[in-house]
Amino acid sequence: MLGPLIEQYTCAEHPLSSSPLAPWGSPPAQPPVAGATPPPPPPPPVPSPGTINLYENVLRLKLNVDRIAALHGPRLAMLNDLAIAAGRGDAN
């Protein structure tokens, strides 16, 4: 039996790198997406360019994201958390 499938998508127009990757996995339940610029709790007053870029690329690639694994922190976030951190969602 093979393990989970991991795909990598190139993020378009990322502000910190010319070719950052967004790994996309398919574990048993809902696939998480991992990004090097996850939404911090609580979101900063001014969204970081990397957070906005990750959110826009998730939408552009039409990924069905349930959870986001932060590569620079210990938390799992939901897509709505990323939207709020990117200044595109409602905190209520």
PyMOL Python script that loads the backbone (N, CA, C, O; Angstrom):
from pymol import cmd

cmd.read_pdbstr("""\
ATOM      1  N   MET A   1       0.841  -1.184   0.000  1.00  0.00           N
ATOM      2  CA  MET A   1       0.000   0.000   0.000  1.00  0.00           C
ATOM      3  C   MET A   1       0.885   1.246   0.000  1.00  0.00           C
ATOM      4  O   MET A   1       1.857   1.322   0.751  1.00  0.00           O
ATOM      5  N   LEU A   2       0.557   2.187  -0.816  1.00  0.00           N
ATOM      6  CA  LEU A   2       1.308   3.435  -0.893  1.00  0.00           C
ATOM      7  C   LEU A   2       0.827   4.412   0.167  1.00  0.00           C
ATOM      8  O   LEU A   2      -0.312   4.335   0.625  1.00  0.00           O
ATOM      9  N   GLY A   3       1.703   5.331   0.553  1.00  0.00           N
ATOM     10  CA  GLY A   3       1.351   6.367   1.522  1.00  0.00           C
ATOM     11  C   GLY A   3       0.526   7.458   0.865  1.00  0.00           C
ATOM     12  O   GLY A   3       0.118   7.328  -0.289  1.00  0.00           O
ATOM     13  N   PRO A   4       0.280   8.536   1.602  1.00  0.00           N
ATOM     14  CA  PRO A   4      -0.512   9.637   1.058  1.00  0.00           C
ATOM     15  C   PRO A   4       0.155  10.273  -0.154  1.00  0.00           C
ATOM     16  O   PRO A   4       1.381  10.351  -0.231  1.00  0.00           O
ATOM     17  N   LEU A   5      -0.643  10.716  -1.074  1.00  0.00           N
ATOM     18  CA  LEU A   5      -0.148  11.408  -2.258  1.00  0.00           C
ATOM     19  C   LEU A   5       0.150  12.846  -1.899  1.00  0.00           C
ATOM     20  O   LEU A   5      -0.673  13.518  -1.277  1.00  0.00           O
ATOM     21  N   ILE A   6       1.324  13.324  -2.286  1.00  0.00           N
ATOM     22  CA  ILE A   6       1.691  14.721  -2.056  1.00  0.00           C
ATOM     23  C   ILE A   6       1.977  15.360  -3.408  1.00  0.00           C
ATOM     24  O   ILE A   6       2.839  14.892  -4.152  1.00  0.00           O
ATOM     25  N   GLU A   7       1.262  16.417  -3.720  1.00  0.00           N
ATOM     26  CA  GLU A   7       1.492  17.176  -4.942  1.00  0.00           C
ATOM     27  C   GLU A   7       2.082  18.519  -4.543  1.00  0.00           C
ATOM     28  O   GLU A   7       1.861  18.996  -3.430  1.00  0.00           O
ATOM     29  N   GLN A   8       2.837  19.129  -5.457  1.00  0.00           N
ATOM     30  CA  GLN A   8       3.387  20.447  -5.183  1.00  0.00           C
ATOM     31  C   GLN A   8       2.958  21.398  -6.280  1.00  0.00           C
ATOM     32  O   GLN A   8       3.082  21.097  -7.468  1.00  0.00           O
ATOM     33  N   TYR A   9       2.456  22.542  -5.870  1.00  0.00           N
ATOM     34  CA  TYR A   9       2.040  23.586  -6.796  1.00  0.00           C
ATOM     35  C   TYR A   9       2.980  24.783  -6.635  1.00  0.00           C
ATOM     36  O   TYR A   9       3.358  25.135  -5.518  1.00  0.00           O
ATOM     37  N   THR A  10       3.342  25.388  -7.726  1.00  0.00           N
ATOM     38  CA  THR A  10       4.140  26.603  -7.665  1.00  0.00           C
ATOM     39  C   THR A  10       3.218  27.777  -7.414  1.00  0.00           C
ATOM     40  O   THR A  10       2.216  27.947  -8.108  1.00  0.00           O
ATOM     41  N   CYS A  11       3.557  28.593  -6.418  1.00  0.00           N
ATOM     42  CA  CYS A  11       2.765  29.771  -6.091  1.00  0.00           C
ATOM     43  C   CYS A  11       3.148  30.909  -7.027  1.00  0.00           C
ATOM     44  O   CYS A  11       4.321  31.266  -7.136  1.00  0.00           O
ATOM     45  N   ALA A  12       2.180  31.459  -7.684  1.00  0.00           N
ATOM     46  CA  ALA A  12       2.416  32.557  -8.621  1.00  0.00           C
ATOM     47  C   ALA A  12       2.689  33.857  -7.872  1.00  0.00           C
ATOM     48  O   ALA A  12       2.043  34.147  -6.865  1.00  0.00           O
ATOM     49  N   GLU A  13       3.638  34.630  -8.364  1.00  0.00           N
ATOM     50  CA  GLU A  13       3.920  35.975  -7.884  1.00  0.00           C
ATOM     51  C   GLU A  13       4.131  36.071  -6.370  1.00  0.00           C
ATOM     52  O   GLU A  13       3.616  36.989  -5.732  1.00  0.00           O
ATOM     53  N   HIS A  14       4.878  35.138  -5.798  1.00  0.00           N
ATOM     54  CA  HIS A  14       5.145  35.166  -4.356  1.00  0.00           C
ATOM     55  C   HIS A  14       6.135  36.277  -4.043  1.00  0.00           C
ATOM     56  O   HIS A  14       7.139  36.413  -4.741  1.00  0.00           O
ATOM     57  N   PRO A  15       5.876  37.089  -2.995  1.00  0.00           N
ATOM     58  CA  PRO A  15       6.727  38.246  -2.723  1.00  0.00           C
ATOM     59  C   PRO A  15       8.106  37.911  -2.162  1.00  0.00           C
ATOM     60  O   PRO A  15       9.002  38.753  -2.206  1.00  0.00           O
ATOM     61  N   LEU A  16       8.296  36.700  -1.634  1.00  0.00           N
ATOM     62  CA  LEU A  16       9.562  36.364  -0.985  1.00  0.00           C
ATOM     63  C   LEU A  16      10.459  35.447  -1.796  1.00  0.00           C
ATOM     64  O   LEU A  16      11.642  35.318  -1.480  1.00  0.00           O
ATOM     65  N   SER A  17       9.935  34.811  -2.825  1.00  0.00           N
ATOM     66  CA  SER A  17      10.729  33.856  -3.586  1.00  0.00           C
ATOM     67  C   SER A  17      10.203  33.765  -5.005  1.00  0.00           C
ATOM     68  O   SER A  17       9.027  34.021  -5.264  1.00  0.00           O
ATOM     69  N   SER A  18      11.077  33.402  -5.909  1.00  0.00           N
ATOM     70  CA  SER A  18      10.644  33.286  -7.303  1.00  0.00           C
ATOM     71  C   SER A  18       9.945  31.960  -7.575  1.00  0.00           C
ATOM     72  O   SER A  18       9.245  31.832  -8.580  1.00  0.00           O
ATOM     73  N   SER A  19      10.120  30.975  -6.704  1.00  0.00           N
ATOM     74  CA  SER A  19       9.478  29.684  -6.965  1.00  0.00           C
ATOM     75  C   SER A  19       9.092  28.959  -5.680  1.00  0.00           C
ATOM     76  O   SER A  19       9.535  27.829  -5.472  1.00  0.00           O
ATOM     77  N   PRO A  20       8.280  29.566  -4.809  1.00  0.00           N
ATOM     78  CA  PRO A  20       7.851  28.843  -3.609  1.00  0.00           C
ATOM     79  C   PRO A  20       6.851  27.756  -3.985  1.00  0.00           C
ATOM     80  O   PRO A  20       6.134  27.861  -4.980  1.00  0.00           O
ATOM     81  N   LEU A  21       6.822  26.713  -3.167  1.00  0.00           N
ATOM     82  CA  LEU A  21       5.932  25.594  -3.435  1.00  0.00           C
ATOM     83  C   LEU A  21       4.881  25.488  -2.340  1.00  0.00           C
ATOM     84  O   LEU A  21       5.152  25.783  -1.176  1.00  0.00           O
ATOM     85  N   ALA A  22       3.697  25.071  -2.713  1.00  0.00           N
ATOM     86  CA  ALA A  22       2.632  24.783  -1.763  1.00  0.00           C
ATOM     87  C   ALA A  22       2.341  23.290  -1.861  1.00  0.00           C
ATOM     88  O   ALA A  22       1.658  22.864  -2.792  1.00  0.00           O
ATOM     89  N   PRO A  23       2.847  22.476  -0.916  1.00  0.00           N
ATOM     90  CA  PRO A  23       2.554  21.047  -0.956  1.00  0.00           C
ATOM     91  C   PRO A  23       1.077  20.799  -0.678  1.00  0.00           C
ATOM     92  O   PRO A  23       0.467  21.481   0.147  1.00  0.00           O
ATOM     93  N   TRP A  24       0.519  19.839  -1.359  1.00  0.00           N
ATOM     94  CA  TRP A  24      -0.895  19.486  -1.213  1.00  0.00           C
ATOM     95  C   TRP A  24      -0.948  17.992  -1.007  1.00  0.00           C
ATOM     96  O   TRP A  24      -0.507  17.229  -1.867  1.00  0.00           O
ATOM     97  N   GLY A  25      -1.488  17.559   0.133  1.00  0.00           N
ATOM     98  CA  GLY A  25      -1.510  16.141   0.433  1.00  0.00           C
ATOM     99  C   GLY A  25      -2.914  15.593   0.489  1.00  0.00           C
ATOM    100  O   GLY A  25      -3.890  16.337   0.583  1.00  0.00           O
ATOM    101  N   SER A  26      -2.999  14.286   0.430  1.00  0.00           N
ATOM    102  CA  SER A  26      -4.310  13.653   0.541  1.00  0.00           C
ATOM    103  C   SER A  26      -4.271  12.537   1.589  1.00  0.00           C
ATOM    104  O   SER A  26      -4.297  11.356   1.242  1.00  0.00           O
ATOM    105  N   PRO A  27      -4.208  12.916   2.884  1.00  0.00           N
ATOM    106  CA  PRO A  27      -4.299  11.917   3.939  1.00  0.00           C
ATOM    107  C   PRO A  27      -5.730  11.396   4.042  1.00  0.00           C
ATOM    108  O   PRO A  27      -6.591  11.825   3.274  1.00  0.00           O
ATOM    109  N   PRO A  28      -6.000  10.496   4.958  1.00  0.00           N
ATOM    110  CA  PRO A  28      -7.295   9.823   4.996  1.00  0.00           C
ATOM    111  C   PRO A  28      -8.531  10.725   4.983  1.00  0.00           C
ATOM    112  O   PRO A  28      -9.479  10.428   4.256  1.00  0.00           O
ATOM    113  N   ALA A  29      -8.558  11.801   5.747  1.00  0.00           N
ATOM    114  CA  ALA A  29      -9.777  12.620   5.828  1.00  0.00           C
ATOM    115  C   ALA A  29      -9.727  13.758   4.820  1.00  0.00           C
ATOM    116  O   ALA A  29      -9.899  13.526   3.623  1.00  0.00           O
ATOM    117  N   GLN A  30      -9.500  14.953   5.267  1.00  0.00           N
ATOM    118  CA  GLN A  30      -9.453  16.128   4.397  1.00  0.00           C
ATOM    119  C   GLN A  30      -8.005  16.529   4.195  1.00  0.00           C
ATOM    120  O   GLN A  30      -7.240  16.565   5.159  1.00  0.00           O
ATOM    121  N   PRO A  31      -7.605  16.834   2.958  1.00  0.00           N
ATOM    122  CA  PRO A  31      -6.211  17.197   2.720  1.00  0.00           C
ATOM    123  C   PRO A  31      -5.861  18.576   3.270  1.00  0.00           C
ATOM    124  O   PRO A  31      -6.586  19.546   3.047  1.00  0.00           O
ATOM    125  N   PRO A  32      -4.722  18.654   4.003  1.00  0.00           N
ATOM    126  CA  PRO A  32      -4.267  19.976   4.439  1.00  0.00           C
ATOM    127  C   PRO A  32      -3.391  20.611   3.367  1.00  0.00           C
ATOM    128  O   PRO A  32      -2.889  19.922   2.479  1.00  0.00           O
ATOM    129  N   VAL A  33      -3.214  21.887   3.449  1.00  0.00           N
ATOM    130  CA  VAL A  33      -2.249  22.560   2.595  1.00  0.00           C
ATOM    131  C   VAL A  33      -1.221  23.172   3.531  1.00  0.00           C
ATOM    132  O   VAL A  33      -1.567  23.691   4.592  1.00  0.00           O
ATOM    133  N   ALA A  34       0.033  23.109   3.137  1.00  0.00           N
ATOM    134  CA  ALA A  34       1.096  23.659   3.967  1.00  0.00           C
ATOM    135  C   ALA A  34       1.719  24.828   3.230  1.00  0.00           C
ATOM    136  O   ALA A  34       1.937  24.766   2.021  1.00  0.00           O
ATOM    137  N   GLY A  35       1.998  25.869   3.946  1.00  0.00           N
ATOM    138  CA  GLY A  35       2.645  27.028   3.353  1.00  0.00           C
ATOM    139  C   GLY A  35       3.666  27.594   4.318  1.00  0.00           C
ATOM    140  O   GLY A  35       3.510  27.483   5.534  1.00  0.00           O
ATOM    141  N   ALA A  36       4.684  28.183   3.792  1.00  0.00           N
ATOM    142  CA  ALA A  36       5.724  28.737   4.639  1.00  0.00           C
ATOM    143  C   ALA A  36       5.307  30.049   5.277  1.00  0.00           C
ATOM    144  O   ALA A  36       6.024  30.565   6.135  1.00  0.00           O
ATOM    145  N   THR A  37       4.178  30.598   4.889  1.00  0.00           N
ATOM    146  CA  THR A  37       3.692  31.840   5.478  1.00  0.00           C
ATOM    147  C   THR A  37       2.272  31.641   5.991  1.00  0.00           C
ATOM    148  O   THR A  37       1.322  32.160   5.407  1.00  0.00           O
ATOM    149  N   PRO A  38       2.122  30.884   7.093  1.00  0.00           N
ATOM    150  CA  PRO A  38       0.786  30.588   7.609  1.00  0.00           C
ATOM    151  C   PRO A  38       0.183  31.790   8.328  1.00  0.00           C
ATOM    152  O   PRO A  38       0.894  32.728   8.689  1.00  0.00           O
ATOM    153  N   PRO A  39      -1.127  31.756   8.533  1.00  0.00           N
ATOM    154  CA  PRO A  39      -1.762  32.856   9.254  1.00  0.00           C
ATOM    155  C   PRO A  39      -1.392  32.809  10.735  1.00  0.00           C
ATOM    156  O   PRO A  39      -1.628  31.791  11.385  1.00  0.00           O
ATOM    157  N   PRO A  40      -0.825  33.869  11.284  1.00  0.00           N
ATOM    158  CA  PRO A  40      -0.470  33.872  12.702  1.00  0.00           C
ATOM    159  C   PRO A  40      -1.687  34.171  13.569  1.00  0.00           C
ATOM    160  O   PRO A  40      -2.573  34.918  13.155  1.00  0.00           O
ATOM    161  N   PRO A  41      -1.737  33.598  14.765  1.00  0.00           N
ATOM    162  CA  PRO A  41      -2.825  33.958  15.661  1.00  0.00           C
ATOM    163  C   PRO A  41      -2.384  35.066  16.605  1.00  0.00           C
ATOM    164  O   PRO A  41      -1.320  34.901  17.201  1.00  0.00           O
ATOM    165  N   PRO A  42      -3.066  36.147  16.802  1.00  0.00           N
ATOM    166  CA  PRO A  42      -4.104  36.686  15.938  1.00  0.00           C
ATOM    167  C   PRO A  42      -3.484  37.332  14.701  1.00  0.00           C
ATOM    168  O   PRO A  42      -2.283  37.600  14.680  1.00  0.00           O
ATOM    169  N   PRO A  43      -4.277  37.579  13.692  1.00  0.00           N
ATOM    170  CA  PRO A  43      -3.722  38.158  12.472  1.00  0.00           C
ATOM    171  C   PRO A  43      -3.163  39.556  12.708  1.00  0.00           C
ATOM    172  O   PRO A  43      -3.698  40.312  13.519  1.00  0.00           O
ATOM    173  N   PRO A  44      -2.098  39.899  12.007  1.00  0.00           N
ATOM    174  CA  PRO A  44      -1.530  41.236  12.173  1.00  0.00           C
ATOM    175  C   PRO A  44      -2.466  42.297  11.600  1.00  0.00           C
ATOM    176  O   PRO A  44      -3.298  41.987  10.748  1.00  0.00           O
ATOM    177  N   PRO A  45      -2.342  43.541  12.056  1.00  0.00           N
ATOM    178  CA  PRO A  45      -3.202  44.605  11.545  1.00  0.00           C
ATOM    179  C   PRO A  45      -3.037  44.802  10.036  1.00  0.00           C
ATOM    180  O   PRO A  45      -4.004  45.101   9.335  1.00  0.00           O
ATOM    181  N   VAL A  46      -1.819  44.633   9.546  1.00  0.00           N
ATOM    182  CA  VAL A  46      -1.561  44.735   8.109  1.00  0.00           C
ATOM    183  C   VAL A  46      -1.149  43.348   7.636  1.00  0.00           C
ATOM    184  O   VAL A  46      -0.133  42.830   8.099  1.00  0.00           O
ATOM    185  N   PRO A  47      -1.904  42.726   6.728  1.00  0.00           N
ATOM    186  CA  PRO A  47      -1.572  41.373   6.282  1.00  0.00           C
ATOM    187  C   PRO A  47      -0.198  41.321   5.620  1.00  0.00           C
ATOM    188  O   PRO A  47       0.197  42.245   4.909  1.00  0.00           O
ATOM    189  N   SER A  48       0.528  40.216   5.866  1.00  0.00           N
ATOM    190  CA  SER A  48       1.831  40.055   5.234  1.00  0.00           C
ATOM    191  C   SER A  48       1.629  39.681   3.768  1.00  0.00           C
ATOM    192  O   SER A  48       0.649  39.015   3.434  1.00  0.00           O
ATOM    193  N   PRO A  49       2.536  40.097   2.893  1.00  0.00           N
ATOM    194  CA  PRO A  49       2.423  39.749   1.469  1.00  0.00           C
ATOM    195  C   PRO A  49       2.408  38.239   1.242  1.00  0.00           C
ATOM    196  O   PRO A  49       1.727  37.753   0.339  1.00  0.00           O
ATOM    197  N   GLY A  50       3.156  37.497   2.057  1.00  0.00           N
ATOM    198  CA  GLY A  50       3.183  36.038   1.901  1.00  0.00           C
ATOM    199  C   GLY A  50       1.857  35.385   2.243  1.00  0.00           C
ATOM    200  O   GLY A  50       1.447  34.425   1.590  1.00  0.00           O
ATOM    201  N   THR A  51       1.182  35.903   3.268  1.00  0.00           N
ATOM    202  CA  THR A  51      -0.124  35.370   3.657  1.00  0.00           C
ATOM    203  C   THR A  51      -1.162  35.649   2.580  1.00  0.00           C
ATOM    204  O   THR A  51      -1.958  34.775   2.236  1.00  0.00           O
ATOM    205  N   ILE A  52      -1.153  36.862   2.051  1.00  0.00           N
ATOM    206  CA  ILE A  52      -2.073  37.212   0.962  1.00  0.00           C
ATOM    207  C   ILE A  52      -1.807  36.318  -0.246  1.00  0.00           C
ATOM    208  O   ILE A  52      -2.741  35.823  -0.877  1.00  0.00           O
ATOM    209  N   ASN A  53      -0.524  36.116  -0.565  1.00  0.00           N
ATOM    210  CA  ASN A  53      -0.157  35.302  -1.716  1.00  0.00           C
ATOM    211  C   ASN A  53      -0.620  33.859  -1.550  1.00  0.00           C
ATOM    212  O   ASN A  53      -1.148  33.267  -2.492  1.00  0.00           O
ATOM    213  N   LEU A  54      -0.426  33.280  -0.351  1.00  0.00           N
ATOM    214  CA  LEU A  54      -0.860  31.902  -0.114  1.00  0.00           C
ATOM    215  C   LEU A  54      -2.374  31.791  -0.298  1.00  0.00           C
ATOM    216  O   LEU A  54      -2.854  30.870  -0.959  1.00  0.00           O
ATOM    217  N   TYR A  55      -3.123  32.726   0.282  1.00  0.00           N
ATOM    218  CA  TYR A  55      -4.584  32.701   0.161  1.00  0.00           C
ATOM    219  C   TYR A  55      -5.021  32.823  -1.295  1.00  0.00           C
ATOM    220  O   TYR A  55      -5.878  32.067  -1.752  1.00  0.00           O
ATOM    221  N   GLU A  56      -4.435  33.772  -2.027  1.00  0.00           N
ATOM    222  CA  GLU A  56      -4.801  33.960  -3.434  1.00  0.00           C
ATOM    223  C   GLU A  56      -4.458  32.739  -4.283  1.00  0.00           C
ATOM    224  O   GLU A  56      -5.192  32.409  -5.215  1.00  0.00           O
ATOM    225  N   ASN A  57      -3.345  32.062  -3.970  1.00  0.00           N
ATOM    226  CA  ASN A  57      -2.986  30.865  -4.728  1.00  0.00           C
ATOM    227  C   ASN A  57      -3.900  29.689  -4.411  1.00  0.00           C
ATOM    228  O   ASN A  57      -4.199  28.886  -5.295  1.00  0.00           O
ATOM    229  N   VAL A  58      -4.349  29.576  -3.158  1.00  0.00           N
ATOM    230  CA  VAL A  58      -5.327  28.530  -2.817  1.00  0.00           C
ATOM    231  C   VAL A  58      -6.603  28.744  -3.628  1.00  0.00           C
ATOM    232  O   VAL A  58      -7.172  27.788  -4.156  1.00  0.00           O
ATOM    233  N   LEU A  59      -7.052  29.994  -3.729  1.00  0.00           N
ATOM    234  CA  LEU A  59      -8.253  30.301  -4.518  1.00  0.00           C
ATOM    235  C   LEU A  59      -8.004  30.073  -6.016  1.00  0.00           C
ATOM    236  O   LEU A  59      -8.848  29.505  -6.709  1.00  0.00           O
ATOM    237  N   ARG A  60      -6.846  30.518  -6.507  1.00  0.00           N
ATOM    238  CA  ARG A  60      -6.529  30.391  -7.933  1.00  0.00           C
ATOM    239  C   ARG A  60      -6.480  28.925  -8.359  1.00  0.00           C
ATOM    240  O   ARG A  60      -6.955  28.569  -9.438  1.00  0.00           O
ATOM    241  N   LEU A  61      -5.900  28.076  -7.502  1.00  0.00           N
ATOM    242  CA  LEU A  61      -5.779  26.654  -7.822  1.00  0.00           C
ATOM    243  C   LEU A  61      -7.053  25.872  -7.504  1.00  0.00           C
ATOM    244  O   LEU A  61      -7.154  24.681  -7.795  1.00  0.00           O
ATOM    245  N   LYS A  62      -8.031  26.568  -6.896  1.00  0.00           N
ATOM    246  CA  LYS A  62      -9.319  25.959  -6.535  1.00  0.00           C
ATOM    247  C   LYS A  62      -9.124  24.711  -5.667  1.00  0.00           C
ATOM    248  O   LYS A  62      -9.760  23.679  -5.882  1.00  0.00           O
ATOM    249  N   LEU A  63      -8.215  24.836  -4.667  1.00  0.00           N
ATOM    250  CA  LEU A  63      -7.955  23.734  -3.747  1.00  0.00           C
ATOM    251  C   LEU A  63      -9.030  23.694  -2.673  1.00  0.00           C
ATOM    252  O   LEU A  63      -9.406  24.734  -2.132  1.00  0.00           O
ATOM    253  N   ASN A  64      -9.519  22.519  -2.365  1.00  0.00           N
ATOM    254  CA  ASN A  64     -10.520  22.331  -1.322  1.00  0.00           C
ATOM    255  C   ASN A  64      -9.786  22.156   0.008  1.00  0.00           C
ATOM    256  O   ASN A  64      -9.561  21.032   0.455  1.00  0.00           O
ATOM    257  N   VAL A  65      -9.416  23.267   0.633  1.00  0.00           N
ATOM    258  CA  VAL A  65      -8.585  23.254   1.829  1.00  0.00           C
ATOM    259  C   VAL A  65      -9.446  23.184   3.078  1.00  0.00           C
ATOM    260  O   VAL A  65     -10.381  23.967   3.247  1.00  0.00           O
ATOM    261  N   ASP A  66      -9.120  22.234   3.957  1.00  0.00           N
ATOM    262  CA  ASP A  66      -9.806  22.121   5.235  1.00  0.00           C
ATOM    263  C   ASP A  66      -8.925  22.681   6.349  1.00  0.00           C
ATOM    264  O   ASP A  66      -9.374  23.496   7.155  1.00  0.00           O
ATOM    265  N   ARG A  67      -7.663  22.236   6.387  1.00  0.00           N
ATOM    266  CA  ARG A  67      -6.725  22.681   7.414  1.00  0.00           C
ATOM    267  C   ARG A  67      -5.418  23.120   6.768  1.00  0.00           C
ATOM    268  O   ARG A  67      -5.035  22.629   5.707  1.00  0.00           O
ATOM    269  N   ILE A  68      -4.749  24.048   7.427  1.00  0.00           N
ATOM    270  CA  ILE A  68      -3.460  24.543   6.959  1.00  0.00           C
ATOM    271  C   ILE A  68      -2.441  24.281   8.062  1.00  0.00           C
ATOM    272  O   ILE A  68      -2.598  24.755   9.187  1.00  0.00           O
ATOM    273  N   ALA A  69      -1.402  23.528   7.734  1.00  0.00           N
ATOM    274  CA  ALA A  69      -0.348  23.222   8.704  1.00  0.00           C
ATOM    275  C   ALA A  69       0.719  24.303   8.621  1.00  0.00           C
ATOM    276  O   ALA A  69       1.347  24.494   7.580  1.00  0.00           O
ATOM    277  N   ALA A  70       0.916  25.002   9.722  1.00  0.00           N
ATOM    278  CA  ALA A  70       1.917  26.070   9.761  1.00  0.00           C
ATOM    279  C   ALA A  70       3.308  25.465   9.811  1.00  0.00           C
ATOM    280  O   ALA A  70       3.595  24.636  10.674  1.00  0.00           O
ATOM    281  N   LEU A  71       4.174  25.872   8.894  1.00  0.00           N
ATOM    282  CA  LEU A  71       5.543  25.373   8.890  1.00  0.00           C
ATOM    283  C   LEU A  71       6.424  26.146   9.869  1.00  0.00           C
ATOM    284  O   LEU A  71       7.503  25.672  10.224  1.00  0.00           O
ATOM    285  N   HIS A  72       5.985  27.326  10.312  1.00  0.00           N
ATOM    286  CA  HIS A  72       6.759  28.131  11.242  1.00  0.00           C
ATOM    287  C   HIS A  72       6.050  28.260  12.580  1.00  0.00           C
ATOM    288  O   HIS A  72       6.228  29.261  13.274  1.00  0.00           O
ATOM    289  N   GLY A  73       5.263  27.282  12.952  1.00  0.00           N
ATOM    290  CA  GLY A  73       4.542  27.361  14.214  1.00  0.00           C
ATOM    291  C   GLY A  73       3.825  26.058  14.510  1.00  0.00           C
ATOM    292  O   GLY A  73       3.755  25.172  13.658  1.00  0.00           O
ATOM    293  N   PRO A  74       3.291  25.940  15.721  1.00  0.00           N
ATOM    294  CA  PRO A  74       2.707  24.663  16.154  1.00  0.00           C
ATOM    295  C   PRO A  74       1.215  24.501  15.894  1.00  0.00           C
ATOM    296  O   PRO A  74       0.619  23.552  16.402  1.00  0.00           O
ATOM    297  N   ARG A  75       0.589  25.386  15.126  1.00  0.00           N
ATOM    298  CA  ARG A  75      -0.870  25.311  15.051  1.00  0.00           C
ATOM    299  C   ARG A  75      -1.374  24.882  13.686  1.00  0.00           C
ATOM    300  O   ARG A  75      -0.713  25.065  12.664  1.00  0.00           O
ATOM    301  N   LEU A  76      -2.565  24.307  13.703  1.00  0.00           N
ATOM    302  CA  LEU A  76      -3.320  24.049  12.482  1.00  0.00           C
ATOM    303  C   LEU A  76      -4.342  25.165  12.352  1.00  0.00           C
ATOM    304  O   LEU A  76      -4.952  25.570  13.341  1.00  0.00           O
ATOM    305  N   ALA A  77      -4.530  25.657  11.159  1.00  0.00           N
ATOM    306  CA  ALA A  77      -5.491  26.730  10.927  1.00  0.00           C
ATOM    307  C   ALA A  77      -6.507  26.282   9.891  1.00  0.00           C
ATOM    308  O   ALA A  77      -6.255  25.365   9.110  1.00  0.00           O
ATOM    309  N   MET A  78      -7.639  26.931   9.894  1.00  0.00           N
ATOM    310  CA  MET A  78      -8.672  26.668   8.907  1.00  0.00           C
ATOM    311  C   MET A  78      -8.516  27.683   7.774  1.00  0.00           C
ATOM    312  O   MET A  78      -7.832  28.694   7.931  1.00  0.00           O
ATOM    313  N   LEU A  79      -9.149  27.410   6.634  1.00  0.00           N
ATOM    314  CA  LEU A  79      -9.068  28.332   5.509  1.00  0.00           C
ATOM    315  C   LEU A  79      -9.613  29.705   5.890  1.00  0.00           C
ATOM    316  O   LEU A  79      -9.089  30.722   5.435  1.00  0.00           O
ATOM    317  N   ASN A  80     -10.652  29.750   6.711  1.00  0.00           N
ATOM    318  CA  ASN A  80     -11.198  31.036   7.151  1.00  0.00           C
ATOM    319  C   ASN A  80     -10.168  31.836   7.953  1.00  0.00           C
ATOM    320  O   ASN A  80     -10.125  33.063   7.857  1.00  0.00           O
ATOM    321  N   ASP A  81      -9.329  31.139   8.753  1.00  0.00           N
ATOM    322  CA  ASP A  81      -8.261  31.817   9.493  1.00  0.00           C
ATOM    323  C   ASP A  81      -7.288  32.488   8.520  1.00  0.00           C
ATOM    324  O   ASP A  81      -6.848  33.617   8.737  1.00  0.00           O
ATOM    325  N   LEU A  82      -6.965  31.768   7.443  1.00  0.00           N
ATOM    326  CA  LEU A  82      -6.065  32.329   6.435  1.00  0.00           C
ATOM    327  C   LEU A  82      -6.717  33.527   5.748  1.00  0.00           C
ATOM    328  O   LEU A  82      -6.057  34.537   5.504  1.00  0.00           O
ATOM    329  N   ALA A  83      -7.999  33.419   5.436  1.00  0.00           N
ATOM    330  CA  ALA A  83      -8.720  34.523   4.804  1.00  0.00           C
ATOM    331  C   ALA A  83      -8.698  35.763   5.702  1.00  0.00           C
ATOM    332  O   ALA A  83      -8.465  36.872   5.221  1.00  0.00           O
ATOM    333  N   ILE A  84      -8.936  35.583   6.989  1.00  0.00           N
ATOM    334  CA  ILE A  84      -8.922  36.697   7.940  1.00  0.00           C
ATOM    335  C   ILE A  84      -7.512  37.297   8.021  1.00  0.00           C
ATOM    336  O   ILE A  84      -7.352  38.517   7.990  1.00  0.00           O
ATOM    337  N   ALA A  85      -6.500  36.444   8.124  1.00  0.00           N
ATOM    338  CA  ALA A  85      -5.120  36.925   8.205  1.00  0.00           C
ATOM    339  C   ALA A  85      -4.701  37.657   6.937  1.00  0.00           C
ATOM    340  O   ALA A  85      -3.858  38.553   6.988  1.00  0.00           O
ATOM    341  N   ALA A  86      -5.285  37.282   5.798  1.00  0.00           N
ATOM    342  CA  ALA A  86      -4.972  37.940   4.532  1.00  0.00           C
ATOM    343  C   ALA A  86      -5.832  39.183   4.309  1.00  0.00           C
ATOM    344  O   ALA A  86      -5.723  39.844   3.276  1.00  0.00           O
ATOM    345  N   GLY A  87      -6.687  39.498   5.283  1.00  0.00           N
ATOM    346  CA  GLY A  87      -7.542  40.674   5.157  1.00  0.00           C
ATOM    347  C   GLY A  87      -8.704  40.470   4.207  1.00  0.00           C
ATOM    348  O   GLY A  87      -9.276  41.433   3.695  1.00  0.00           O
ATOM    349  N   ARG A  88      -9.056  39.194   3.969  1.00  0.00           N
ATOM    350  CA  ARG A  88     -10.120  38.873   3.018  1.00  0.00           C
ATOM    351  C   ARG A  88     -11.344  38.222   3.667  1.00  0.00           C
ATOM    352  O   ARG A  88     -12.278  37.821   2.972  1.00  0.00           O
ATOM    353  N   GLY A  89     -11.338  38.117   5.011  1.00  0.00           N
ATOM    354  CA  GLY A  89     -12.436  37.429   5.675  1.00  0.00           C
ATOM    355  C   GLY A  89     -12.966  38.237   6.853  1.00  0.00           C
ATOM    356  O   GLY A  89     -12.444  39.306   7.171  1.00  0.00           O
ATOM    357  N   ASP A  90     -14.001  37.719   7.490  1.00  0.00           N
ATOM    358  CA  ASP A  90     -14.641  38.386   8.607  1.00  0.00           C
ATOM    359  C   ASP A  90     -14.273  37.638   9.889  1.00  0.00           C
ATOM    360  O   ASP A  90     -14.434  36.419   9.963  1.00  0.00           O
ATOM    361  N   ALA A  91     -13.782  38.354  10.892  1.00  0.00           N
ATOM    362  CA  ALA A  91     -13.364  37.741  12.150  1.00  0.00           C
ATOM    363  C   ALA A  91     -14.545  37.324  13.017  1.00  0.00           C
ATOM    364  O   ALA A  91     -14.349  36.625  14.011  1.00  0.00           O
ATOM    365  N   ASN A  92     -15.758  37.729  12.674  1.00  0.00           N
ATOM    366  CA  ASN A  92     -16.929  37.374  13.494  1.00  0.00           C
ATOM    367  C   ASN A  92     -17.486  36.044  13.133  1.00  0.00           C
ATOM    368  O   ASN A  92     -18.469  35.604  13.730  1.00  0.00           O
TER     369      ASN A  92
END
""", "prot")
cmd.dss("prot")
cmd.show_as("cartoon", "prot")
cmd.util.cbc("prot")
cmd.orient("prot")
